[in-house]
């Protein structure tokens, strides 16, 4: 009897275990099916919007044949707004022209998440905003910027089917300035990555080379504008997310001083941290377009809708100034050695600026590794838990896996790995230590104090040199796929200025040459570690890709930064036109 009872118990336990395992597997299967259905519905919504946009464009072309679409697409933003104002072009003609072009560009590069067909309805009230600085201008917006009735997914499945109830502040201001938001653009999963791929809408590719990434996280904007499908776009930048896609795609991008433009109504997967503050800013083909956008947005509507934004209208006098500048510069930092094309671009622009009468002085960034550790530890102060919580639903995109796997390791494992790596790879060890988070509230306050102290340390170095602005490399050229998640170290060229809160923008100035590629073969980096090896692999094969430089100014000197960018752009253009 005892034996029978013991065997029965074992049998029951085994049966119960099997049932439990089966239940878990069934739940996982049901969950994966629901996740896939959500993705399928999102793709269907996108496809329907594409079809409706195609239909709208076709109807317009049939109703108004013979439109000079190539001419419209060739106009600068300044020229376009002038023609819209004087009536030689109408908003509906311009909208349908750009919508048609954006559809073509999206087919090639996969940069749109949804076409906003409400834009066609907005045409009916366009006349009421004729005095707006962006009257009749079609504008593309990054996926995470709220537009009423549409998701702001941040590339994560958990944010699907949660359409926002009201336009973000910046979209409201755009509309009041007469602009017509007409398409939302693709982003990497979670936004904290500078590739542009997610499990919902897939990979956005570079218009100059589809085997390269467009950059991120405003990568859809970069590809769409570079491909000619948008004349003006808005993105956000927490570690280079405007400047990197602008650099990779060969357009201009500007990150204003933190909170110069309202972020209210923008979605995030890591809201609340204060070490690397996100900024909202424009991307376009030229600097004047960036300046016009800033001028339009820095208006009473912006200040009234978000009272946290300082009521500082655009300083036209500063932007148009021609006084000689005292410019600091560096070809590389001592954290991530710049690629040959990055260093060459700075040297060439330095010579042009000196020839134009500006004073150039070498500048060394103080304690870059320390600053990057501050940035990383702050932005992932919870060890990456908040970001990872957004990935619980559905798969992690391949472009992000190498970045997020270490985030999910137990705290003890992170500490052990940091200890073991330190003798051979001190930079990688520091990076792993930063993933441990900041610990207690007391530690967080100390971290904020350290970041504040570093801001003043850097500012003092700036003052010692009596600088107006700073010239630096812009990260590039565009990477091969799957490297952005492995190379957060290379963000020293962009995230550094998010940590400081400085305005910064990029201007394309050159292209990768065969000589750059040959020099890259001998690249060893500053540390000779795995990150240096990955960087070399990431930028290999870049012949013909755009190369940019970065222009930086002190906080609230946004117009001076734009003026400096315009100066660089004009000098490079004059050089090209001269044929030398």
C-alpha positions as CSV (number, residue, x, y, z in Angstrom):
1,X,0.0,0.0,0.0
2,X,2.9,2.3,0.9
3,X,4.6,1.6,-2.3
4,X,1.4,2.2,-4.3
5,X,0.9,5.5,-2.5
6,X,4.4,6.7,-3.1
7,X,4.2,5.8,-6.8
8,X,0.9,7.5,-7.1
9,X,2.2,10.7,-5.6
10,X,5.2,10.6,-7.9
11,X,2.9,10.1,-10.9
12,X,0.6,12.9,-9.7
13,X,3.6,15.3,-9.2
14,X,5.0,14.4,-12.6
15,X,1.6,15.0,-14.2
16,X,1.2,18.3,-12.4
17,X,4.7,19.4,-13.6
18,X,3.9,18.5,-17.2
19,X,0.6,20.4,-17.0
20,X,2.4,23.4,-15.5
21,X,5.0,23.3,-18.3
22,X,2.3,22.9,-20.9
23,X,0.4,25.8,-19.4
24,X,3.4,28.1,-19.5
25,X,4.2,27.1,-23.1
26,X,0.6,27.6,-24.1
27,X,0.5,31.1,-22.5
28,X,3.8,32.0,-24.2
29,X,2.3,30.8,-27.5
30,X,-0.9,32.8,-27.0
31,X,1.2,35.8,-26.0
32,X,3.4,35.5,-29.1
33,X,0.3,35.2,-31.3
34,X,-1.2,38.3,-29.8
35,X,2.1,40.2,-30.2
36,X,2.3,39.2,-33.9
37,X,-1.3,40.2,-34.4
38,X,-0.5,43.7,-32.9
39,X,2.4,44.0,-35.2
40,X,0.3,42.9,-38.2
41,X,-2.4,45.4,-37.4
42,X,0.2,48.2,-37.1
43,X,1.6,47.2,-40.5
44,X,-1.9,47.1,-41.9
45,X,-2.5,50.6,-40.6
46,X,0.7,51.8,-42.3
47,X,-0.2,50.1,-45.5
48,X,-3.7,51.6,-45.6
49,X,-2.2,55.0,-45.1
50,X,0.3,54.4,-47.9
51,X,-2.5,53.3,-50.2
52,X,-4.7,56.3,-49.3
53,X,-1.8,58.6,-49.8
54,X,-1.1,57.0,-53.2
55,X,-4.8,57.5,-54.1
56,X,-4.8,61.1,-53.0
57,X,-1.6,61.9,-55.1
58,X,-3.0,60.1,-58.1
59,X,-6.3,62.0,-57.9
60,X,-4.5,65.3,-57.6
61,X,-2.3,64.6,-60.6
62,X,-5.3,63.6,-62.7
63,X,-7.1,66.8,-61.7
64,X,-4.1,69.1,-62.2
65,X,-1.9,67.5,-64.9
66,X,1.4,69.1,-65.9
67,X,2.5,70.2,-62.4
68,X,6.3,71.0,-62.3
69,X,7.1,68.6,-59.5
70,X,10.8,68.5,-60.2
71,X,11.0,72.3,-59.9
72,X,9.0,72.3,-56.7
73,X,11.3,69.6,-55.2
74,X,14.4,71.5,-56.2
75,X,13.4,74.7,-54.3
76,X,15.0,75.5,-51.0
77,X,12.7,76.1,-48.0
78,X,13.3,79.8,-48.3
79,X,12.4,79.8,-52.0
80,X,9.4,77.6,-51.4
81,X,7.9,79.7,-48.6
82,X,8.3,82.8,-50.8
83,X,6.4,81.2,-53.7
84,X,3.7,80.0,-51.3
85,X,3.3,83.5,-49.9
86,X,3.0,85.2,-53.2
87,X,0.6,82.6,-54.5
88,X,2.7,81.3,-57.4
89,X,2.5,77.9,-55.6
90,X,-0.5,76.6,-53.6
91,X,-0.3,74.5,-50.4
92,X,-2.2,71.6,-52.0
93,X,0.2,71.4,-55.0
94,X,3.2,71.4,-52.7
95,X,1.7,68.9,-50.3
96,X,0.8,66.4,-53.0
97,X,4.2,66.8,-54.7
98,X,6.0,66.0,-51.5
99,X,3.6,63.2,-50.6
100,X,4.3,61.6,-53.9
101,X,8.0,61.9,-53.5
102,X,7.9,60.6,-50.0
103,X,6.0,57.5,-51.1
104,X,8.8,56.9,-53.7
105,X,11.5,57.4,-51.1
106,X,9.8,55.2,-48.6
107,X,9.6,52.3,-51.1
108,X,13.4,52.5,-51.5
109,X,14.5,53.2,-47.9
110,X,11.6,52.2,-45.6
111,X,11.6,55.4,-43.6
112,X,7.9,56.1,-42.9
113,X,5.7,54.6,-40.2
114,X,2.4,56.3,-41.3
115,X,1.2,58.9,-43.7
116,X,-1.0,61.5,-42.0
117,X,-4.0,61.8,-44.3
118,X,-5.4,64.5,-41.9
119,X,-2.9,66.7,-43.8
120,X,-5.2,66.8,-46.8
121,X,-8.1,67.9,-44.5
122,X,-5.8,70.6,-43.0
123,X,-5.5,72.2,-46.4
124,X,-9.0,73.5,-46.0
125,X,-7.9,75.8,-43.2
126,X,-4.5,76.7,-44.6
127,X,-5.6,80.2,-45.5
128,X,-6.3,81.0,-41.9
129,X,-2.6,80.6,-41.2
130,X,-1.3,82.5,-44.3
131,X,0.8,84.8,-42.1
132,X,2.6,81.9,-40.5
133,X,6.3,81.6,-41.4
134,X,5.8,78.0,-42.6
135,X,2.5,78.6,-44.5
136,X,1.9,75.6,-46.7
137,X,5.1,73.8,-46.0
138,X,4.8,70.0,-45.7
139,X,6.8,68.8,-42.6
140,X,7.8,65.3,-41.6
141,X,7.8,64.4,-37.9
142,X,9.6,61.7,-35.9
143,X,7.5,58.8,-34.7
144,X,7.6,59.7,-31.1
145,X,6.1,63.2,-31.6
146,X,2.5,63.1,-30.6
147,X,-0.1,63.6,-33.4
148,X,-3.7,63.3,-32.4
149,X,-5.3,59.9,-33.3
150,X,-2.0,58.1,-34.0
151,X,0.5,56.0,-32.0
152,X,3.8,57.3,-30.8
153,X,5.4,53.9,-30.7
154,X,9.1,54.6,-30.0
155,X,9.5,51.4,-32.0
156,X,8.2,49.2,-29.1
157,X,5.2,46.9,-29.3
158,X,4.0,47.8,-25.8
159,X,3.1,51.3,-27.1
160,X,1.1,50.1,-30.1
161,X,-2.7,50.8,-30.2
162,X,-2.4,53.8,-27.8
163,X,-3.2,56.7,-30.1
164,X,-2.6,60.1,-28.4
165,X,-5.6,62.3,-27.6
166,X,-4.0,65.6,-28.4
167,X,-1.2,66.9,-30.7
168,X,2.2,67.5,-29.1
169,X,3.0,71.2,-28.4
170,X,5.4,71.3,-31.4
171,X,2.8,69.9,-33.8
172,X,0.3,72.5,-32.5
173,X,2.7,75.3,-33.1
174,X,3.7,73.9,-36.6
175,X,0.0,74.0,-37.6
176,X,-0.5,77.5,-36.2
177,X,2.5,78.6,-38.3
178,X,0.8,77.2,-41.4
179,X,2.9,74.1,-41.7
180,X,1.3,70.8,-42.7
181,X,2.7,67.7,-40.9
182,X,2.1,64.9,-43.4
183,X,4.2,61.8,-42.4
184,X,5.7,60.2,-39.3
185,X,9.1,58.5,-39.6
186,X,10.9,55.4,-38.4
187,X,13.0,55.0,-35.3
188,X,15.1,52.3,-33.5
189,X,13.4,50.2,-30.9
190,X,13.3,52.2,-27.6
191,X,15.0,55.3,-29.2
192,X,18.2,54.8,-27.1
193,X,20.2,53.6,-30.1
194,X,21.6,55.2,-33.2
195,X,20.6,52.6,-35.7
196,X,17.1,52.7,-37.2
197,X,15.3,49.3,-36.9
198,X,12.5,47.9,-34.8
199,X,10.3,44.7,-34.8
200,X,7.3,46.6,-36.1
201,X,8.4,48.6,-39.1
202,X,11.8,47.0,-39.9
203,X,15.1,48.6,-40.9
204,X,15.5,52.0,-42.5
205,X,18.5,52.1,-44.8
206,X,20.9,54.9,-46.0
207,X,19.9,56.7,-49.2
208,X,23.6,56.9,-50.2
209,X,24.2,53.2,-49.7
210,X,21.4,50.8,-48.8
211,X,24.0,48.5,-47.2
212,X,24.6,51.1,-44.5
213,X,22.4,52.4,-41.7
214,X,20.7,55.8,-41.9
215,X,21.6,56.4,-38.2
216,X,19.2,57.1,-35.4
217,X,17.2,57.6,-33.5
218,X,15.8,60.2,-36.0
219,X,16.9,57.8,-38.8
220,X,13.6,57.9,-40.7
221,X,13.9,61.7,-40.9
222,X,17.5,61.5,-42.1
223,X,16.6,59.1,-44.9
224,X,13.4,60.8,-46.0
225,X,15.0,64.3,-46.2
226,X,18.2,63.0,-47.8
227,X,16.1,61.1,-50.3
228,X,14.2,64.3,-51.2
229,X,10.9,63.2,-49.7
230,X,10.7,66.0,-47.1
231,X,12.0,69.5,-47.1
232,X,11.8,69.9,-43.3
233,X,11.6,67.5,-40.5
234,X,11.6,67.4,-36.7
235,X,13.4,64.9,-34.5
236,X,14.6,64.5,-30.9
237,X,18.2,64.2,-29.7
238,X,19.2,62.6,-26.4
239,X,22.7,61.4,-27.3
240,X,23.1,62.4,-31.0
241,X,19.7,61.3,-32.4
242,X,19.4,64.3,-34.7
243,X,23.0,64.9,-35.5
244,X,24.1,61.3,-36.2
245,X,21.4,60.6,-38.9
246,X,22.1,64.0,-40.3
247,X,25.8,63.2,-40.5
248,X,25.2,59.7,-41.9
249,X,22.7,60.9,-44.5
250,X,24.5,64.1,-45.6
251,X,22.0,66.7,-44.4
252,X,21.9,69.4,-41.7
253,X,20.6,68.8,-38.2
254,X,20.4,71.0,-35.2
255,X,20.1,70.1,-31.5
256,X,19.1,73.3,-29.6
257,X,19.8,74.0,-26.0
258,X,17.8,71.7,-23.8
259,X,14.2,73.0,-23.4
260,X,14.6,75.7,-26.0
261,X,11.8,74.0,-27.8
262,X,9.0,72.1,-26.0
263,X,9.2,68.4,-25.6
264,X,5.7,68.2,-24.2
265,X,3.7,65.5,-25.9
266,X,6.7,63.5,-27.1
267,X,6.9,59.9,-26.2
268,X,9.9,58.2,-24.5
269,X,11.1,54.9,-23.1
270,X,13.3,56.4,-20.5
271,X,11.5,59.4,-19.2
272,X,12.6,61.1,-16.0
273,X,16.4,60.9,-16.0
274,X,18.2,64.2,-16.1
275,X,21.8,63.5,-17.0
276,X,21.4,63.4,-20.7
277,X,18.5,65.7,-21.5
278,X,16.6,65.2,-24.8
279,X,16.2,68.2,-27.1
280,X,13.7,68.6,-30.0
281,X,15.1,70.1,-33.2
282,X,15.0,70.4,-37.0
283,X,16.6,68.5,-39.8
284,X,16.8,69.9,-43.4
285,X,18.9,70.2,-46.5
286,X,20.5,73.5,-45.5
287,X,21.1,75.7,-42.5
288,X,18.8,78.5,-43.5
289,X,16.0,76.0,-43.3
290,X,16.9,75.0,-39.8
291,X,17.0,78.7,-38.8
292,X,13.6,79.4,-40.4
293,X,12.1,76.5,-38.5
294,X,13.6,77.7,-35.2
295,X,12.3,81.2,-35.8
296,X,8.8,79.9,-36.6
297,X,8.7,77.7,-33.5
298,X,10.1,80.2,-31.1
299,X,6.8,82.2,-31.0
300,X,4.2,83.2,-28.5
301,X,2.2,80.0,-29.2
302,X,5.1,77.9,-28.0
303,X,5.7,79.9,-24.9
304,X,1.9,79.9,-24.0
305,X,1.4,76.2,-24.6
306,X,4.4,75.2,-22.5
307,X,5.3,77.8,-19.8
308,X,8.4,75.8,-18.9
309,X,10.0,77.0,-22.2
310,X,11.9,80.3,-21.7
311,X,10.1,83.1,-23.7
312,X,13.1,83.8,-25.9
313,X,12.2,84.6,-29.5
314,X,14.7,83.9,-32.3
315,X,17.6,86.3,-32.2
316,X,17.8,87.3,-35.9
317,X,20.6,89.8,-35.3
318,X,22.9,87.1,-33.8
319,X,22.1,84.8,-36.7
320,X,22.9,87.4,-39.4
321,X,26.0,88.7,-37.7
322,X,29.3,88.6,-39.7
323,X,31.7,89.5,-36.9
324,X,34.9,87.3,-36.9
325,X,34.7,84.4,-34.5
326,X,37.2,82.9,-32.1
327,X,36.8,79.2,-32.7
328,X,38.1,76.3,-30.7
329,X,38.6,73.0,-32.6
330,X,39.7,69.4,-32.1
331,X,40.3,66.6,-34.7
332,X,39.6,63.7,-32.3
333,X,39.0,63.1,-28.6
334,X,41.0,60.8,-26.3
335,X,38.1,58.5,-25.8
336,X,37.2,57.2,-29.3
337,X,39.7,58.0,-32.0
338,X,38.0,59.6,-34.9
339,X,37.9,58.0,-38.3
340,X,40.3,59.4,-41.0
341,X,37.5,61.1,-42.8
342,X,36.2,62.7,-39.6
343,X,39.7,64.2,-38.8
344,X,40.3,65.3,-42.4
345,X,36.9,67.1,-42.5
346,X,37.9,69.2,-39.4
347,X,41.3,70.1,-40.9
348,X,39.8,71.2,-44.1
349,X,37.1,73.3,-42.5
350,X,39.6,74.8,-40.1
351,X,41.7,76.1,-43.1
352,X,38.6,77.5,-44.8
353,X,37.6,79.4,-41.6
354,X,41.1,80.8,-41.1
355,X,41.0,81.9,-44.7
356,X,37.8,83.8,-44.0
357,X,39.4,85.8,-41.2
358,X,38.3,83.7,-38.1
359,X,40.7,82.8,-35.3
360,X,41.2,79.0,-34.7
361,X,42.7,77.7,-31.5
362,X,43.3,74.1,-30.5
363,X,41.0,72.9,-27.7
364,X,41.3,69.8,-25.5
365,X,38.2,68.3,-23.9
366,X,38.7,67.9,-20.2
367,X,38.3,64.3,-18.8
368,X,36.2,62.9,-21.7
369,X,36.2,59.4,-20.3
370,X,34.9,60.7,-16.9
371,X,32.2,62.7,-18.7
372,X,31.1,59.7,-20.7
373,X,30.9,57.6,-17.6
374,X,28.7,60.3,-16.0
375,X,26.4,60.3,-19.0
376,X,26.1,56.6,-19.3
377,X,25.6,56.0,-15.6
378,X,23.0,58.8,-15.4
379,X,20.9,57.8,-18.4
380,X,20.9,54.2,-17.2
381,X,20.7,55.1,-13.5
382,X,18.4,52.2,-12.9
383,X,20.7,49.8,-14.6
384,X,18.6,49.9,-17.8
385,X,15.5,48.5,-16.1
386,X,13.1,51.1,-17.4
387,X,14.2,50.7,-20.9
388,X,14.1,47.0,-20.7
389,X,10.5,47.1,-19.3
390,X,9.4,48.4,-22.7
391,X,10.8,45.3,-24.4
392,X,8.9,42.7,-22.3
393,X,6.2,42.5,-25.0
394,X,7.7,40.9,-28.1
395,X,11.2,40.4,-29.5
396,X,14.2,42.6,-29.2
397,X,15.4,43.9,-32.6
398,X,18.7,42.4,-33.8
399,X,20.3,45.9,-34.0
400,X,19.7,46.3,-30.3
401,X,20.5,42.9,-28.8
402,X,24.2,43.5,-28.3
403,X,23.4,46.7,-26.4
404,X,20.6,45.4,-24.2
405,X,21.9,41.9,-23.3
406,X,24.4,43.5,-20.7
407,X,21.6,45.6,-19.3
408,X,19.6,42.5,-18.3
409,X,22.5,40.8,-16.4
410,X,22.2,40.5,-12.6
411,X,23.9,43.3,-10.7
412,X,26.5,41.0,-9.2
413,X,27.5,39.6,-12.7
414,X,27.9,43.2,-14.0
415,X,30.2,44.0,-11.1
416,X,32.2,40.8,-11.5
417,X,32.6,41.4,-15.2
418,X,33.7,45.0,-14.6
419,X,36.4,43.7,-12.2
420,X,37.6,41.0,-14.5
421,X,37.8,43.2,-17.6
422,X,39.6,46.1,-15.9
423,X,43.2,44.9,-16.3
424,X,42.9,44.3,-20.0
425,X,40.1,46.6,-21.1
426,X,39.7,49.5,-18.7
427,X,37.3,51.4,-20.9
428,X,35.0,48.4,-21.4
429,X,35.2,47.8,-17.7
430,X,34.1,51.3,-16.9
431,X,31.2,50.9,-19.4
432,X,30.1,47.7,-17.6
433,X,30.3,49.5,-14.2
434,X,28.1,52.2,-15.5
435,X,25.4,49.6,-16.3
436,X,25.2,48.9,-12.6
437,X,23.1,52.1,-12.1
438,X,23.7,54.8,-9.5
439,X,22.3,52.9,-6.4
440,X,20.5,54.9,-3.7
441,X,18.7,58.3,-3.9
442,X,21.8,59.7,-2.1
443,X,24.0,58.3,-4.8
444,X,21.7,59.8,-7.5
445,X,22.0,63.3,-5.9
446,X,25.7,62.9,-5.7
447,X,25.7,61.9,-9.4
448,X,23.7,65.0,-10.3
449,X,26.2,67.2,-8.3
450,X,29.1,65.6,-10.1
451,X,27.5,66.3,-13.5
452,X,26.9,69.9,-12.5
453,X,30.5,70.3,-11.4
454,X,31.7,68.9,-14.7
455,X,29.5,71.4,-16.6
456,X,31.4,74.2,-14.8
457,X,34.7,72.6,-15.3
458,X,34.2,72.4,-19.0
459,X,32.8,76.0,-19.1
460,X,35.9,77.3,-17.4
461,X,38.1,75.7,-20.1
462,X,35.9,77.4,-22.7
463,X,36.3,80.7,-21.0
464,X,40.1,80.4,-20.6
465,X,40.3,80.1,-24.4
466,X,37.8,83.0,-24.8
467,X,35.9,81.0,-27.3
468,X,32.8,82.0,-29.2
469,X,32.1,78.5,-30.7
470,X,33.7,75.1,-31.0
471,X,34.4,73.0,-34.2
472,X,34.5,69.2,-33.7
473,X,34.2,66.0,-35.8
474,X,30.8,64.6,-36.5
475,X,30.4,60.9,-36.0
476,X,30.8,59.1,-39.4
477,X,30.7,57.9,-42.0
478,X,27.5,55.8,-41.9
479,X,28.0,52.4,-40.2
480,X,27.5,48.9,-41.6
481,X,24.5,47.3,-40.0
482,X,24.5,45.8,-36.5
483,X,27.3,48.0,-35.1
484,X,25.5,50.9,-33.4
485,X,24.5,48.7,-30.5
486,X,28.1,47.6,-30.0
487,X,29.6,51.1,-30.1
488,X,28.0,53.3,-27.5
489,X,31.5,54.5,-26.8
490,X,31.5,56.5,-30.1
491,X,28.8,58.7,-28.7
492,X,31.5,60.7,-27.1
493,X,31.2,63.0,-30.2
494,X,27.5,63.7,-29.6
495,X,26.3,62.6,-26.2
496,X,29.0,64.7,-24.6
497,X,27.0,67.9,-25.5
498,X,23.7,66.4,-24.3
499,X,25.3,65.9,-20.9
500,X,26.4,69.5,-21.0
501,X,23.1,70.8,-22.5
502,X,25.0,72.8,-25.2
503,X,23.4,73.5,-28.6
504,X,25.1,71.6,-31.4
505,X,24.5,71.0,-35.1
506,X,26.1,69.2,-38.0
507,X,26.9,70.3,-41.6
508,X,27.9,68.0,-44.4
509,X,31.3,69.2,-45.8
510,X,32.9,66.3,-47.7
511,X,32.8,62.6,-48.8
512,X,34.9,59.6,-47.8
513,X,37.8,59.3,-50.2
514,X,39.9,56.3,-51.3
515,X,42.7,57.8,-49.3
516,X,40.5,57.9,-46.2
517,X,39.7,54.2,-46.7
518,X,43.3,53.3,-47.2
519,X,44.3,55.2,-44.0
520,X,41.5,53.4,-42.1
521,X,43.3,50.0,-42.7
522,X,45.9,51.2,-40.2
523,X,43.4,52.3,-37.6
524,X,44.3,51.1,-34.1
525,X,42.2,53.4,-32.0
526,X,43.2,55.0,-28.6
527,X,42.8,51.8,-26.5
528,X,43.3,48.9,-28.9
529,X,40.3,47.2,-27.3
530,X,37.3,45.4,-28.8
531,X,35.4,48.8,-29.2
532,X,38.2,50.1,-31.3
533,X,38.1,47.0,-33.5
534,X,34.4,47.3,-33.8
535,X,34.6,50.9,-34.8
536,X,37.0,50.1,-37.7
537,X,34.7,47.4,-38.9
538,X,31.6,49.7,-38.6
539,X,32.9,52.4,-40.9
540,X,34.8,50.2,-43.4
541,X,33.5,50.5,-47.0
542,X,32.5,54.1,-46.7
543,X,33.9,55.5,-50.0
544,X,31.6,58.2,-51.3
545,X,29.5,58.5,-48.2
546,X,28.9,62.0,-46.7
547,X,31.2,63.4,-44.0
548,X,30.2,66.2,-41.7
549,X,31.5,68.5,-39.0
550,X,29.9,69.5,-35.8
551,X,29.4,73.1,-34.6
552,X,28.9,73.8,-30.9
553,X,28.0,76.9,-28.8
554,X,27.3,77.7,-25.1
555,X,23.8,77.2,-23.7
556,X,21.1,79.6,-25.0
557,X,23.5,80.7,-27.8
558,X,21.5,78.7,-30.4
559,X,21.5,81.4,-33.0
560,X,25.2,81.8,-32.7
561,X,25.6,78.1,-33.3
562,X,23.4,78.3,-36.4
563,X,25.3,81.3,-37.6
564,X,28.5,79.3,-37.3
565,X,26.9,76.3,-39.1
566,X,25.8,78.7,-41.9
567,X,29.4,80.1,-42.2
568,X,30.8,76.6,-42.6
569,X,28.2,75.7,-45.1
570,X,28.8,78.8,-47.2
571,X,32.6,78.4,-47.2
572,X,32.3,74.8,-48.3
573,X,29.8,75.7,-51.0
574,X,32.0,78.5,-52.3
575,X,35.0,76.1,-52.5
576,X,32.9,73.6,-54.5
577,X,31.7,76.3,-56.8
578,X,35.2,77.5,-57.5
579,X,36.1,74.1,-58.7
580,X,39.3,73.9,-56.5
